Amino acid sequence: MSAVETLQASPATVAALFLLFGLLVGSFLNVVIHRLPLILKRDWRLQSLEILGEWAQEQGAAQSLSQMRVELENLQAANAPPRQQRYNLVVPRSACTACGHRITALENIPVLSWLWLRGRCSVCRTRIGPRYPIVETLTGLLSGYIGWRFGFTFAAAGALVFCWALIALALIDLDTMYLPDDITLPLLWLGLLFNLCCALSPAFYEAARQAGWPATDGQDKQLGYALLGAIAGYLFLWSVYWGFKLVTGKIGMGYGDFKLLGAIGAWFGYASLLPVILLSSMVGALVGGSLIAFWKHARQIPIPFGPYLAAAGLVYLLWAHQLAAYFPVLFVARLAGQFP
């Protein structure tokens, strides 16, 4: 029996391996969550300075514009990173934000290092927030469950990528109120490519059809339904955005939410959209109402919707059969007046 066959025959072994690998990925996701917004902000700032500099140059040689051009060049030089210091998701090595101490390999073991250091920098003793081990633990546990749920299969690989992307997106949105295209758009295209050859679970569609939801008639149509899911997911929130803006004159959500729902539709088809929208809206309303009622969250301060979409997407990934078989049935039955 080959190693692959051995793994496929032992869900517990696959779950343990995925758990350990997920802990490592969770450590990297902490880097992505922290650095990607900073990298994008730096790039946007440099692009803006370039545009302003070109505009100043086109206006002629007036003294004020010439002075502006010089100041813009100085700003651009100040904002550009030194050539010898690259800053991306890989380099430089992680360091303490307070004293600059470079994190050693022993200090970078997921969860265990944080516990060993008691949540503080080993040099300056500055507190290290608990979100780092929480992200690592969450990523590890979800990865392990995916290994148990899908086994050592191509579907499990797709589920892992989907899960990791949603974790990063949810926390970046919480921090910055922004869902970066660098993650949402590749996630959308990967969902369509994934459906060329594999569905995460044909039972998703079968259970949805039995529950009365629109679903595919077979795996041969899954790419078409994934494409419809991407289009319908984007256009649904796009319509909500413009409807809210026309009625109230205010902006209710960002374009990143459209792309994220489109990505979820690309992975699971349009049959997934209604349960995902209902779940995310209900949880969002509950959390938002609680923040306003009990934590005095100001109504005018926006609350990101991306984390609720991401959570609903993960729920659908892992428990779509139960959602399709129970949750939608009760909802439709209530609309039909069969339940009080």
N, C-alpha and C positions, 0 to 999 in steps of 0.2 A: 504494500500500500504506500503510495507516494505521500509526501508531506502535505500537499494540498488536499488529498483525499482524507488524510488523518484529521486535518483542521475542519474540513466540512462535516466530518462525523462527530465532532466534539464541540458543541456550541459553547460549553463552559470555557474551553481553552481559547476559542476565538474571542469570547467576551473579555477574558483576562488580558490577552494580548492587545486588544483594542483599548482597554482601559489604560494600560501603561502607555501606549502610544498617544492616547488622548490627553494624558497628563502633560506629555512633552509638547504636544500641539497647543494645549492651553497656555503654556508658558510663552510660546511664540505669539499667540493671539493677544496676550497682554502687551507685547511689543507693538503689534499692529494697531491695537486700540489707542495706544499712547502716541505713536510716532506718525501714523498715516495722516491724521488731521494737521499735525505740524508741518509735514512735508508738503501737503496740499496748500496750506496757508502761505508757506514760503514761495511756492511756485506761483500762486495767484498774485502775490504781492510783486514779484519780479515781472510778471506779465503786465500788470497794471502800470508799473514804472516804465516799461518799454513802450507801451502805447502812449503814455503821456509825453515821453521823450520824443517820440516820432511826431506827435502833434505839435509840440513846441518848436521842433525843427522846421516843420512845414509852414509855420506862421511868419517866418522872416527873421530878420536880425535885430528886432527891437531889443532895447537894453533889458527890459523886464523879462522878456522871453528867453533871452540869452542867459540871464541869471537863473531863470527857472530851470533851463536845461542843465546848467552846471549843478544845481542843487539836486536835480533828479539823478544825475550821474553819480553824485556822492551817495545818495540814498540807495541806489542800486548796488553800488560797491559795498555799502555797509550791510545790506541785506543778503548779499550773495555769500554762501558759505566759503571758507578758505579752501583753496584747491587741494591742500593736503589733508583736509578733514571732510571726508565724504559722510553724508548723513542720509541713510535710507533704512530699510527694514532689517538690514543685516549688520551694517557697520555704522557707527562704532559700537563696541561692546556696551551692554547695559551698564549704567552707573547710577549711583545715588544722586538724586536731584539736588540734595542739600550740599554735600561736600565733594561730589565728583568721584568718589571711590568706585573703581571699576569692579563690577560683580565677578567674583571668581566662580569656577566651575562648581565647587562645593557649596557656594552660596546661591546657586541657581538651580538646585534640585527642586522640582515642583513640589509644593506644599511642605515637604519635610524641612527644607532650608528655612522657610518662613517660621515654622514652629521652633526650629533649633535656635534661630536668632531672636525668637520671641517678638517677632514683628518689628524689629529695629535694625538700622544699619549697623554693621559690625564695627565701623570706625567712629562715626559721629553720634550714633545712637538715635538718629532721627527716626520717627515712627514710620513704618511702612504699612500702608493701608491694607485692610483685610481683603480688598477686592481681588488682589493678585491670587491668593490661594483659592478664593471662591471661584474665580474664572477657571483656574486649573482643575479644581475638583469637579465643577459642573461639566467641563469639556470631557474630562475623563469618564465620568459616570454615563453621560449621554453616549459617548463613543463605545463604552462597554455594552450598553443596552442595545445599541445598533448592531454590534457583533452578535449578541444573543438573538436579536430579532431577525436579522437577515442572513447570518452565517458568513462564511468566507466566500463571498460572491461579488460579482461586479456591481450588483445592486447596493451592497454594503459600502463599496467605495464611493458610489454616488451619494448615498445617504450621509456619509461622513463629510464630504465636501459641502453639501447643502447645510448640514448642522453647524459646521465650523464657521461658514460664511454668515449665517444668521446670528450666531453669538457675537461675532465681531461687529456686525451692523447694529445690533440692538444696543450695545454699550457705547459705540461711537455716537449714535443718535442721542443717547442719554447725556453724553458729555457735551456735544456740540450742536444738537438740533440739526444734524446733517447726515444724510445717507450717501456716502461717496459713490460716484459712478464707477470708480476703480474696483468696487466689489459688486454692486448691483447689476451692472451691465454684463460682466463676465458670468455672473451667476445665471442670468437670463439665457445667454447663449449656451452655456453648459447644459441647462435644462433641456433645451431643444435638441442639442447634440446627443444627450443621454437617451432621449426618447427615440432616437434613430434605431437603437439596437436593444434597449432594455427598459422595462418599466420597473419602478421600485417595488411594486407588488400588483399583479393583475387583480388581486382580491379587492384592492381599493375600488376599482371600477365595478367589479361584480357586486360588491356590497352596496355601492351607491345606486346601482340600477335596481337592485331588489328593494331598496328603501324608497324608490320612486324618484330618484334624482336623475337628471340627464347624465349619461355616461357612455363610454365607448362600447361598441358592439364586439370588440376584439382587439388584440394587440396590434393587428395590422393597421389599425386606424389611430394608434396612440400618438404618432407624430402630428397628425392633423389636429387632434384634440389638444395637444400641448401647444400648438401654434395658436389655436383659438383661445386657450387659457391665457397665453401671454398678451394677446391683443385685448381680450375682454378685461383682464385684470388691470391693465394700464388705463384703458378707456373708462372703466367704471369710476376709479378715483379721480381721474381727470375731469369727468362730468360732475362729480361731487364738488371738486375744487371750484370749477367755474360757476356752478349753480349757487354755491355759498357766496362766492365773490359778487355775483350779480345781485343777490338778494340783500347782502349785508354791507357790501363794499369793502370787506376785509378778506385777508388771506387765511384760510383755515388749515392748510397743510402744504407741504413742499412737494416738489416733483420727485424727490427720492422715494416717497411713499408709492407713487404710481409705478415706478420701476420695480420696487420690491414686490408689490402684489403681482405685477406682470411676471416677475421671475418665479414666484410661487406657482402661478398658473402654467408657466412653461414646464415646470417639473412634474406637476400632477394633473394637468389638464383642466379644462374649464369647470368640470364637476367639483373641483376642490374649492372654487372661489367663494360660493355662498357660505359653506361652513366656516371657512377662514375669516371672511368678513364679519359674520355674525359673532364668532368667538372673540376676535380682536376688538370689535365695537363694544361688546358687553363688558369685557375685562377693562377696556379703556375707560368706559363710562363709570364703572365701579371704582377703579383706582382714582380717576380724576375727581369724582364726587367726594371720595374719602379725603383726598388731599385738601380740597376746598373746605370741607366740613370740619375735619378734625385737626388738620395741620396748618390751617389758615393760609393755604396757597392762594395767592391773588388770582382772580379770574382773568385778568388781562395778561398774565404770564403764560405763554404757550406750553403745552405738555406734548412731548414727542409721541407720535403715533407708531413709529417704526418698531419699538420694542414689542408692542402688542401684536403687530403683524408678524414679527419674527416668532414670538411665542406661539401664535396660532399656527404658523407654518410648521413648527416643530411638533406640535400636538398632532397635526394632520399627518405628518411623516410617520409618527410612531403609533398612532391610535386611530388611523383613518377608518378602519373597519368598524370600530365601536361608534365613531361619529356618524358614519353613514347609516348604521343599523339602528341607532337609538336617537341621538340628538336631532337629526333632521326630521325623523318620523314624528316626534312629539311636536316640533315646530309646525309642520304642515298640518298635523291633526288639529292643533289649536286654531290655525287659520280657517280650517274647514268646519270649526264648531263642534268637533267630536269630543273635545276635552274642555273642561271649564277653565 
